[in-house]
């Protein structure tokens, strides 16, 4: 019975998603080791979507499906009644704590660039002869990222250097390897990034104390682990699933399944939180996990913990 309901939920959600995104391009460009937040560094750290996110909460399905959310005509959002009903449904199955594991996206959810990408490319590149303005670099970057990457089925293979060499040289017109290496190393330092939520450490400690396992799930190259160490947050997590290490990039459900495997939980016992509707929300749901959209469904890790049923 339970599995039948879940299958109905996912089938309805997939149908709605297909209708909502028909003819839309869902791909977005990235920073070196991160998504392109365009206005990042100007207090606009949350990337604007090219497709509607509404106020999607828990399960975006049509009215009439058990546990679904009700669409409010003219409100451009989702009725929270369905969200609360779904959480109550999970509590009836699992107790006060609704999920045994929390999966967290890295860039855009856990951490963000401290300065706009184009600004850093130009500042570091000035001594190597880069002449383009920040606007020109950003435009060229977006173009480069949208080009087919034919060297492998993954952009982030091992340390991701070939991919990022292409992005940097295309964005700046500079192929100087010293420039690339300086820029590449910069994005592995705590200077380049900061945490989105200042309360993250307190929340993750409370979650783990309550028995909820926590993992990072990220499309990233092998610099992610040393970056987490540089930010002094690597010990907050029970596991890290990096696309370059598991050979699967979100929205491929394999990366979420790997994260659950690392934590020793079933996908249906995990909830993933991320800022990208396609990669994070639909990818996680394809794997059988729940998923909440950062800065739409939830706005802080404290709110995430409260939804799961853990007091901070």
N, C-alpha and C positions, 0 to 999 in steps of 0.2 A: 504493500500500500504506500509506504513512505517513498520507495524508489519510483513508484508510478507517478506520484505527485512531483518529485524532483524532475523526472523526465518531461512532464508536462510543462513545468516552469521553464526549463532550458529550451524546449522546443518553441514555446511562445516567445521567449526572449530572443532567440535566434531569428525568428520570423520578423519581429519588430525591428531588430537591428538591421536586417537585410533591407527592409523598406526604408528605414531612416537614412541609410548610408548609400543607397543605390546611386551610382554615378558619381560618388564623392571620392576624392583622393584622401586616404587616411594617413599616408606616410608623412613624417615630419623630419626636418633636419636635426642634427645633433651637434653639440660642442665636442671638442676632443674629450672623449669619455663621458659625454653627457648630451642631453637634448638641448636644442637651440631655444633658449627662452626669450630670444629677441630683446626684450626690454630688461633682462636680468641685470641687476646692479642699479636699476632705477626703481626699486621696490615693486617691481612687477614680476616677481619670481615665478608666478604660476602661469605657465604657458597658455595662451588662448587657443582653444580647440578650433579646428576648421569645420567641425561638425558639432551638432547640438549635444550637450551633455545633460541638459535639463537640470534637475536636482535629483538625479537618479539615486535611489536608495535601495540597497540590498539586492532587489531582484526586479528588473524593469520589464514587467510583463503586463499584458492587458487585464483590465478589470474582468472578474469572473474566474480567474485562475486562482486556486487556493494559495494564499500567502502573497499574492501579487500586489502591485501598486496601482492605484487608481489615477488615471490621467485626468487632470483638471483643465478643461478647454479654456483657452485664453490666458492661462497662468504660466505657460512655458515651464512647467515643473511637474513633480510627482507628489501625490498625496502621501504624507508620512504615515497614514493609518496602516497601509499595507506593510510598511517597514516595521512598525511596532508589532503588528500581528505576526510577522515572520520571526522576529526575535522571540516573541512569546512561544511560538511554535517550537523553536529550537530549545528553549528552556524546558519545555514540557518533555522533550526527548533526552536532553543532556544534563539538566539541572541548571543551577543559577549561572554557571559559566557556560556560555554558548559555544565556545570553540576551544580546542586543545592547543591550537597553534596559530600564531600570527606571522604572516609573510609580509615583508615590507620592501617596496621599491626603493632604490637608492636615489638616483638623481631626480629631483623635483618633488620628492616626498621626504626622504631622510635628510638629504643635503642638496645645496644649490651652489652654483658658481658665485664667487664674491664680487666679480666684475664682469661686465659684458664681454663676450667672447671676442668681438671685433676690436674692442679697445685693447685687449691683451695681445692679440695677433699684431696690431699696429705698433704698440709700445715696444714689444720685444723685437719686432721686425725692423724698427727704425734703423738700428745699427747694422742691419744686414741689407739695407737698401730698399725696403718695402716702402712704396710711395702711395699706395691706394689709401683712400679715406676709409673711415670705419663703415660708412654706408656701402661703399664699393666692396669692401671685404665681406660684409654680411650678405650682399646680393650674390657675390661669386660663391660664397660658402653654401648658400641655399641651393644654387644651381649644381654645385659639385656633389652635394649629398644626395640629390635626386637622380644622379646618373646611375645606370645599372652597374653593379659591382660584380664583374665577371670572373674574378680570380678564385673565388670559392663561394659556396652557398651561404657562408657567414661573413659578416663584415669584421667581427671581432674574433680573430683567430690568434691564440696565444697573446702576445703583447699588443697586437693590433697595429703594429708599425706600418706595414704596407698601405693599409687603408688610410691611416692618418697622414702619411706622407702625401698621398694623393689629395686629401682634403686641404692640407696646409698649402701645398704648392698651387693648387687650383684657386684657393681663396686669396692668396697674396701675390702670386706670380713669382715667388721666390722658392727655388729648389735647393738652397744652401743647406747642407746636412747639419751644420752647426746650429743654424737657426731652428731647424726642426727639432733637434735634440734638446735645445734649451726650452722650447715651447712644450715639448712632450714631457720633460721632467717637471716643469712648472705645475702641470695638472696632476701631479702625484703629491703635491705638498699641501699642508694645511692653509697656506696663504691663498690658494686658489679657490677654496671651498669653505662653506660654513654650514652648520646644521640648521634645518628649517625650524625646528621646535626646541626652544631652550629647556623644556621640561622632559625631553625625550628620555634622558638617562633615568630619571625618577620613575617614569612610567614603565620602561622596559624592566627595571628591577622589580617593580610591583607585580608585573605580569608573570615574570619568571618565579617569583616567590609564591604566587598563587597557583603555580603548576602549568602555566601557559608557556609553551616553547616559542622562541622567536628566531626568525631567519631573514636575511636579506636576499632578495631575488632581483637580479639586475642584468640588463644587457650592458656588458662592460667587458673590457679586456682585463688582463691579469694584474693591472695596476690597482684594481679595487681593494684588494686585501691590504697592501701597504698604505693606501690612502686612508682606509678605516683606522689603521694603526696610527697614522699621522694625526688624525682627528681625535685619537684616544677614545674611540667608541667600539673598537673591534670586540672587546670583552662583553659588550651588551648582548651579543647574539650567540645562539646555540649552533648556528650553521650559516654558511654563506653559499648561495648558488649563483655562480657567475657564468654568463652565457659562453664566454671563451673557454671555460673549463668543462662545461657539460655538453658543449657542441650543439646548443639549441638556444635560439634567441626568441624572446617574447614577441608575438603572442603564441608561439609554439608551446603547447601544453606540457611538453617534456620537461622544460625547465622548472615548472611548478611541481610536477610529479617528483622530480629529483629532490627539490627542497623538502617535500613531505617525506621522502625516503630518508634524507639526511636526519630529519627530526624524529623519525619513527612514528609518524601519524598517518592516518588515512586522509585523502584529499577532502572528503566531506567534513572532516573535523578541523579544517583550516580556513582562515579568512585572509585574503590578500588585500593590502591597501596600496594604491598607486595613483599617479596623476594622469595616466594616459588611458583613455577609454578603450582603445583597440588593444594595446599591448598588455595592459594590466587587468582591466575588468573582463574583457571577453576572453583573453588568454587564460586567466585563472578559472573562469567558469567552464571553459572547454575542458579543463583538467579535473573539474568536479569540485573545485573550491568555491567558497563564497568570495565576494569581492566588493570593496567599497572604494568609491572615487574620492581621492584626496582633494580637499577644498571644495567639495560639493556634498558628498554624503557625510564626510567627517572633516573637521578643520584643525584638529590637534590630536596628538597621541593620547592625551587624557580622555578625549571623547571616544577614541577607539577602545580604550580600556573599559570605559563605562558601558559601551555597547556590548562588549564581551562579558561584562558582569564583574569586573575587577575594580575595586575602589582604590583610588590613588590618594 
